[in-house]
């Protein structure tokens, strides 16, 4: 139907938002400090509807009236300066920008997130380096005004419209304190519950309904935690020590989970495994990949190729010995 080319001096574009009228791509610059060109292209003709230049990264999940861009530029004094900017999705016009938050560049913390009503900056300010305390700022997604600001011991690892979860268990990193999973109200930042144990959510942000049971990774498997109370409802222990995984939700609260050796389909409410397929591997770690559910099919891409399965029964439909970037 149409094709377009990358502007001179720009690298391979990444598609990060699409609707019935346009698709939006992020195009990195070649060499020098990180710079990005954002272009909105007509889905019918490929014509450029609008474009913006900047240094920020898109905040997921995308969608709605505005697009959020997180700028986390390094500064000369060794800190990271973070702020959020909202662009009108239809015109590319900047709508608002939050105040700048300065974070500790050596702390490894400093990122942005959002749900449908608020946007968040999670960072470790320089003055908090000795206490290893992270801070979270909540901003209105409509106006950019700060709604609340709290300090937290651990980093945000899960976010939806009702709550966010923090943990200090990061799989491969050394443990500096007893592991805890804690939940907070997303609208106010007020604590709801916490449980001791090594848990980290399988999926960072939830753009699909999964019920009240959140699947989490454990040291040797996965478990289901009730997000209302923190109670562990089920466990699957199969000597699953994967440090990299892919996971997504399908219809009827079914979770599809790939741990570098097996692809599972399981009921998130009960933990019942619906089917399990061993994925042949050449031994290369699948640190990059994707999993997409569409038309009752599971599309899985890893470093070893692309496979498509029947989502209901797990039957392999076809396989290609080539990896693709999947666009859902």
C-alpha positions in Angstrom: 0.0 0.0 0.0 2.8 2.4 0.9 6.3 2.6 2.3 8.5 5.3 3.9 12.2 5.7 4.5 14.1 6.7 7.6 15.3 10.3 7.5 19.0 10.9 6.9 21.1 10.7 10.1 18.5 8.6 12.0 18.7 4.9 13.0 16.1 2.1 12.8 12.6 3.3 13.9 10.6 1.6 16.6 6.8 1.5 16.4 5.3 2.4 19.8 1.7 3.5 19.2 -1.0 2.8 16.7 -4.7 3.6 16.3 -7.2 3.6 13.5 -5.8 6.8 12.0 -2.0 6.9 12.6 1.0 5.0 13.8 3.7 6.7 15.8 7.4 5.8 15.5 10.4 6.7 17.6 13.5 7.2 15.4 16.9 7.4 17.3 19.8 9.5 16.0 23.0 8.1 14.8 25.9 8.9 17.1 26.3 11.7 19.6 24.0 12.3 22.7 20.7 10.4 22.5 18.2 12.3 20.3 14.9 11.0 19.0 12.6 12.0 16.2 8.9 11.2 16.8 6.8 10.9 13.7 3.1 10.2 13.4 2.3 8.6 10.0 -1.1 8.2 8.4 -2.1 4.5 8.3 -3.7 5.0 4.9 -0.9 6.8 3.0 2.2 6.9 5.2 2.2 10.7 5.1 3.7 12.5 8.1 0.9 14.0 10.2 3.2 15.6 12.7 6.8 15.2 14.1 8.7 16.3 17.2 12.4 16.2 18.2 13.5 15.3 21.7 15.6 13.3 24.1 12.9 11.4 25.9 11.6 7.8 25.8 7.9 6.8 25.4 6.1 5.8 28.5 4.1 2.6 28.3 1.3 1.7 28.1 0.5 4.2 25.4 -3.0 5.2 24.3 -5.5 7.9 25.1 -5.6 11.5 24.2 -2.0 12.2 25.2 1.3 10.5 24.7 3.8 10.6 27.6 7.5 11.1 27.0 10.0 10.6 29.8 13.2 12.6 29.6 16.0 11.2 31.8 19.0 13.1 30.6 22.4 12.9 32.3 23.7 16.2 33.7 27.3 17.6 34.2 27.1 17.3 38.0 26.6 13.5 37.8 22.9 13.4 38.3 19.9 12.4 36.1 17.3 15.1 35.4 13.9 13.5 34.9 10.6 15.1 33.7 7.5 14.0 31.9 6.0 15.7 28.8 2.6 15.0 27.4 2.0 15.4 23.6 -1.4 15.6 22.0 -1.7 12.3 20.1 -3.6 13.9 17.2 -1.3 16.9 16.6 1.9 16.4 18.5 1.4 19.6 20.4 3.0 19.7 23.8 0.3 19.8 26.5 2.2 20.0 29.7 5.6 19.3 31.3 6.2 18.2 34.9 8.8 19.8 37.2 12.3 18.3 36.9 13.3 15.6 39.4 17.1 15.1 40.0 18.1 11.5 40.7 21.3 9.7 41.7 23.0 8.5 38.5 24.9 5.8 40.4 21.8 4.4 42.1 20.5 2.8 38.9 17.1 4.3 39.6 15.2 6.8 37.5 12.3 5.9 35.3 8.7 6.8 34.4 5.4 4.9 34.3 1.7 5.6 33.9 -1.8 4.2 34.2 -4.9 5.8 32.7 -5.3 8.6 35.3 -1.8 9.3 36.6 1.8 9.5 35.5 4.8 8.6 37.8 8.5 9.3 38.2 10.4 6.8 40.3 13.9 8.0 41.3 16.5 8.0 44.0 17.5 11.6 44.8 21.1 12.3 45.6 20.4 13.1 49.2 18.8 9.6 49.6 21.9 7.7 48.4 23.1 6.8 52.0 19.6 5.5 53.0 19.0 3.7 49.6 15.5 5.1 49.5 13.6 5.6 46.3 10.9 8.3 45.9 7.8 8.3 43.8 6.0 11.3 42.4 2.4 11.0 41.1 1.2 13.5 38.5 -2.2 14.0 36.9 -2.2 12.6 33.4 -4.6 15.3 32.2 -2.8 18.4 33.6 0.7 17.3 34.7 0.2 18.7 38.2 1.7 16.8 41.1 -0.9 14.8 43.0 1.3 13.2 45.7 4.9 12.4 46.6 6.2 9.7 48.9 9.5 7.9 49.8 9.8 4.1 49.4 12.5 1.6 50.4 12.1 -0.4 47.2 11.5 0.1 43.5 8.1 -0.1 41.7 7.8 -3.4 39.9 4.0 -3.4 39.0 1.4 -0.7 38.3 -2.3 -0.7 37.3 -5.2 1.8 37.8 -5.8 0.6 41.4 -2.4 0.0 43.0 1.4 -0.3 42.5 3.7 -2.9 44.0 7.3 -2.6 45.1 9.9 -5.2 45.8 13.6 -5.4 46.7 14.2 -8.8 45.2 15.7 -8.5 41.8 16.5 -12.2 40.9 20.2 -12.0 40.2 21.3 -9.0 42.4 22.7 -9.5 45.9 20.2 -9.2 48.7 20.9 -6.2 51.0 17.7 -6.5 53.1 15.0 -9.1 53.9 12.8 -9.5 50.7 9.4 -7.8 50.8 6.6 -7.4 48.4 4.4 -4.3 49.2 1.2 -2.8 47.7 0.1 0.9 47.7 -2.9 2.7 46.5 -2.1 4.2 43.0 -4.2 7.3 43.5 -2.8 8.3 46.9 0.4 6.3 47.5 -1.0 5.1 50.8 0.2 1.6 51.9 -2.2 -1.3 51.6 -0.3 -4.4 52.6 3.1 -6.1 52.5 4.3 -9.7 52.7 7.8 -11.2 53.3 9.3 -13.3 50.6 11.1 -13.4 47.2 8.4 -12.2 44.7 8.6 -10.0 41.7 5.7 -9.5 39.2 5.9 -11.3 35.9 4.4 -8.3 34.0 5.3 -4.7 35.0 2.2 -2.9 33.9 -1.3 -4.3 33.3 -3.2 -3.1 30.3 -5.5 -6.1 30.3 -7.8 -7.4 33.0 -6.4 -10.5 34.8 -8.8 -10.6 37.8 -7.5 -10.3 41.3 -4.7 -12.8 41.2 -1.3 -11.3 40.1 1.3 -13.9 38.7 4.7 -13.3 40.3 8.2 -14.9 39.9 9.7 -16.9 42.8 13.2 -18.2 43.0 12.2 -21.6 41.6 8.9 -21.1 39.9 5.9 -18.8 39.8 3.0 -18.0 42.2 -0.3 -16.2 42.3 -0.8 -13.4 44.8 -4.2 -11.8 45.6 -3.6 -8.1 45.0 -6.4 -7.2 47.5 -4.8 -8.9 50.5 -1.3 -10.1 49.5 -2.2 -13.7 50.2 -0.5 -16.3 48.1 -3.2 -18.3 46.4 -1.2 -20.9 44.4 2.4 -21.9 43.5 4.1 -23.8 40.7 7.5 -25.0 41.6 9.4 -26.7 38.6 13.0 -25.8 39.3 12.3 -22.6 37.2 15.3 -20.4 37.9 14.9 -18.2 34.8 16.2 -14.7 35.1 14.7 -13.6 31.8 11.1 -14.4 30.7 8.2 -13.3 28.6 4.6 -13.1 29.8 1.3 -11.8 28.6 -2.4 -12.3 29.2 -5.0 -13.8 26.9 -8.7 -14.3 27.1 -10.5 -15.7 30.2 -7.6 -14.8 32.6 -5.2 -17.1 30.9 -1.5 -16.3 31.4 1.1 -17.2 28.7 4.5 -17.5 30.2 7.9 -18.4 28.6 10.9 -19.1 30.8 13.5 -19.8 28.1 12.8 -23.5 28.0 9.0 -23.9 28.4 5.9 -22.1 27.2 3.0 -22.4 29.7 -0.6 -21.5 29.4 -2.2 -21.3 32.9 -5.4 -20.1 34.6 -4.3 -17.2 36.8 -7.3 -17.7 39.2 -6.3 -21.3 40.1 -2.7 -21.8 38.9 -3.9 -24.8 36.8 -1.6 -25.4 33.9 -3.7 -25.7 30.7 -0.8 -26.8 28.5 3.0 -26.8 28.5 5.3 -26.9 25.5 9.1 -27.4 25.6 10.7 -24.9 23.2 13.8 -26.3 21.4 16.8 -24.0 21.9 20.4 -23.7 20.6 21.4 -22.6 24.1 21.5 -18.8 23.5 19.7 -16.9 26.2 16.5 -15.3 25.1 17.1 -11.9 26.7 15.3 -10.3 23.8 12.0 -11.5 22.4 8.3 -11.0 22.4 5.1 -12.8 23.0 1.8 -11.7 21.4 -1.7 -13.2 21.6 -4.0 -12.6 18.6 -6.8 -14.5 16.9 -6.5 -17.4 19.4 -2.8 -17.9 18.5 0.4 -17.4 20.5 3.2 -15.7 18.6 6.5 -16.3 20.3 9.9 -15.0 19.1 13.2 -15.7 20.7 16.9 -15.7 19.7 16.2 -19.2 18.1 13.3 -18.2 15.9 9.6 -17.5 15.7 6.9 -20.0 16.6 3.1 -19.9 16.5 0.9 -22.0 18.7 -2.8 -22.6 19.0 -3.7 -20.7 22.2 -6.4 -23.1 23.3 -4.5 -26.5 23.0 -0.8 -25.4 22.6 -0.5 -27.2 19.2 2.5 -25.9 17.2 1.1 -24.4 14.0 4.4 -23.3 12.4 8.0 -22.3 13.1 10.6 -20.1 11.3 14.3 -20.2 12.1 14.4 -16.4 12.2 13.5 -13.9 14.9 11.1 -11.0 14.3 10.0 -7.9 16.2 6.3 -8.6 16.7 3.9 -5.8 16.4 0.5 -6.5 18.1 
